[in-house]
Amino acid sequence: MSSDRKYTTIPVLVEVKEALDRIRGEKEWSKFLAELLEENRKLRRKLAARNLQKRFNTVESHISESHRDLKGLKLKHSEIEETP
């Protein structure tokens, strides 16, 4: 590592640090936390995509249902306005 890098300390509860240490294993803290951050970002993107897909499927279902309903309608000839 280059000497121009700056480091900081982050106060956390002892229980939190112990839990993180168990997961971290032998990884250096910065690398471990960067991986956790990236994993969190990926998970959030996946959840957002899943939520969008669910919304899309709901809208698509409503459109299909409306289309089926409209296809089932039959207008009487007298209800159709004829244009000259």
GUKE-486255 format. One record per residue (C-alpha): chain; residue in three letters; x, y, z; residue number from 1. Coordinates in steps of 0.1 Angstrom, whole numbers, always signed. Each point is the difference from the previous one (the first is absolute). Layout:
N
mol | type | u | v | w | seq
A | ALA | X | Y | Z | NUM;
...
END
This chain:
84
mol | type | u | v | w | seq
A | MET | +0 | +0 | +0 | 1;
A | SER | +12 | +35 | -7 | 2;
A | SER | +8 | +23 | +29 | 3;
A | ASP | -24 | +28 | -13 | 4;
A | ARG | -31 | -20 | +9 | 5;
A | LYS | -19 | +12 | +30 | 6;
A | TYR | -17 | -21 | +26 | 7;
A | THR | -26 | +6 | +26 | 8;
A | THR | -16 | -18 | +29 | 9;
A | ILE | -37 | -7 | +3 | 10;
A | PRO | -15 | -5 | +34 | 11;
A | VAL | -24 | -30 | +1 | 12;
A | LEU | -15 | -21 | +27 | 13;
A | VAL | +23 | -28 | +11 | 14;
A | GLU | -27 | -25 | -9 | 15;
A | VAL | -2 | +13 | -36 | 16;
A | LYS | +38 | -1 | -4 | 17;
A | GLU | +1 | -35 | +13 | 18;
A | ALA | -28 | -11 | -25 | 19;
A | LEU | +19 | +17 | -28 | 20;
A | ASP | +33 | -16 | +10 | 21;
A | ARG | -16 | -34 | -2 | 22;
A | ILE | -12 | +7 | -36 | 23;
A | ARG | +32 | +18 | -10 | 24;
A | GLY | +24 | -28 | +7 | 25;
A | GLU | +35 | +10 | -11 | 26;
A | LYS | -10 | +28 | -24 | 27;
A | GLU | +13 | +35 | +5 | 28;
A | TRP | -27 | +23 | +14 | 29;
A | SER | -1 | +24 | -29 | 30;
A | LYS | -3 | -29 | -25 | 31;
A | PHE | -27 | -17 | +21 | 32;
A | LEU | -21 | +31 | +4 | 33;
A | ALA | +3 | +9 | -37 | 34;
A | GLU | -12 | -35 | -9 | 35;
A | LEU | -29 | +3 | +25 | 36;
A | LEU | -9 | +34 | -16 | 37;
A | GLU | +1 | -15 | -35 | 38;
A | GLU | -21 | -30 | +10 | 39;
A | ASN | -26 | +23 | +16 | 40;
A | ARG | -2 | +21 | -31 | 41;
A | LYS | -5 | -31 | -22 | 42;
A | LEU | -27 | -13 | +22 | 43;
A | ARG | -18 | +33 | +0 | 44;
A | ARG | +1 | +1 | -38 | 45;
A | LYS | -13 | -35 | -2 | 46;
A | LEU | -28 | +8 | +24 | 47;
A | ALA | -9 | +31 | -19 | 48;
A | ALA | +0 | -19 | -33 | 49;
A | ARG | -22 | -27 | +15 | 50;
A | ASN | -24 | +27 | +13 | 51;
A | LEU | -2 | +16 | -34 | 52;
A | GLN | -6 | -34 | -17 | 53;
A | LYS | -28 | -7 | +25 | 54;
A | ARG | -16 | +34 | -8 | 55;
A | PHE | +4 | -5 | -37 | 56;
A | ASN | -16 | -35 | +2 | 57;
A | THR | -29 | +15 | +20 | 58;
A | VAL | -5 | +28 | -26 | 59;
A | GLU | +3 | -25 | -29 | 60;
A | SER | -26 | -22 | +16 | 61;
A | HIS | -24 | +29 | +4 | 62;
A | ILE | +5 | +10 | -36 | 63;
A | SER | -5 | -36 | -13 | 64;
A | GLU | -32 | -3 | +21 | 65;
A | SER | -13 | +33 | -13 | 66;
A | HIS | +8 | -11 | -36 | 67;
A | ARG | -19 | -32 | +5 | 68;
A | ASP | -30 | +19 | +14 | 69;
A | LEU | +0 | +24 | -29 | 70;
A | LYS | +2 | -28 | -25 | 71;
A | GLY | -31 | -15 | +16 | 72;
A | LEU | -21 | +32 | -5 | 73;
A | LYS | -22 | +1 | -30 | 74;
A | LEU | -16 | +32 | -10 | 75;
A | LYS | -34 | +0 | -16 | 76;
A | HIS | -1 | +14 | -35 | 77;
A | SER | -22 | +29 | +11 | 78;
A | GLU | +26 | +10 | +26 | 79;
A | ILE | +27 | +5 | -26 | 80;
A | GLU | +0 | +36 | -13 | 81;
A | GLU | +4 | +0 | -37 | 82;
A | THR | +20 | +29 | -15 | 83;
A | PRO | -10 | +15 | -33 | 84;
END
